[in-house]
C-alpha cells in the first residue's frame, strides 16, 4: 500500500488556496476531472506526503481551505483523509512512503 499511495489536495474553489498550491507544487500537479468520494468531479492537485504534512501544519496559520484525499493504487477511487495529523505517524512507522521528490 505504502509505495502506491498518491496524495491529492482539493482547494474547494478557494482562490487563495489555489494560488498557494500553484506556487508550491510543480506545474503538472493539477489533475483535472478526478472523481471524489462524494461522486463530484473536481480539479485536484497531486502532492507528496511530505507536502500534505506541511500543509496540515500551516493550515490555520495561513488560512487555507482544502480537503485532503489519497489514492491507494492507480485507477482506484480516491478517498478523503479524515485525520491529516496521522500522516506523519504512518510515515514514521514506515507504513506510508512519501511521494518521491523531483528536483
N, C-alpha and C positions, 0 to 999 in steps of 0.2 A: 504494500500500500504506500509506504513512505516515498519510494522512488517515483511513483507515478502521480503523486498529488500535485495539482495545479491550483493556484490561488487567483481569485478574481475580486475586484473591488467595484461595487455598483455605487456611483456617486449620487444616485437618486435625483438626478437632474439639477443638483446644486452647482451653480456656475463657479463658485469659489473652489469647491472640492475638485471639480473637473480641471480647473487651472492648476491646482496643486499637483494633481496626478499627472497631467501633461508635462509639467515642468520637472517632475521627479522620476518618471518612468521613460522607457525607451519609446521611440516614435511608433513602433509596430506593436505596442502593447494593447491598443484598443481592439477589442473583439466585438464586432457588430452582430446583432441578432442572436444573442445567447438566450436560450430558454431557461428562465429562473424557476425555482421550486413552486412558485405560485402560478406558473403557467404563462406568465407575461414574458414577452420578448424584449430584452434590453441590451443596450450597449454597455459592456463592462470592460474594465482594464485588467489585463493579466499582470500579476506581480509575483515577486518572490515571497517566500515565507518570512524572510528577514524583514522585507518591506512591510508586510502585513503586521508584524510585531511592532515595528516602529510607528506605523500609522495608528495602531491602537494606543500606544503610549502618548502620542501628541494629540489625539482626537479632541479632547476637551480644551486643551491649551490653545489650539488654533481654530477651534470651532468648525470641525469637519463633519459633514453629513454623508454617511455611506453605509452600505451593508457589505459584509464580507462573505464570499462564497468559496467553496472548494470543489474540485473535481477529482475523484479518486483514480479514475482511469480515463484515457482519451475516449471521447464519444459517449461517456456516461452523462446523465443529467447532473448539473451542479447542485450542490446543497448549501444551505445557509449555515454559516459557522455561528452557533449560538453563544459561544463563550470565547471571544477573541483572546482573553488573558491566558487561556490554556495552551495556546500555540507554542509559547516558549517552553512550557513543561514537556510537551510532546517532542519538540526538537531536542531538548536536553536529555530526554530518555531514549533518544535515537529511534523513536517510533515515527518520526516525520523528518524527511530530508528537505532542507531549504532548496528552493529553486536555484539552479546554478547561475552564477553572476556572469554577465557578459561585459568584459572590459575592453 
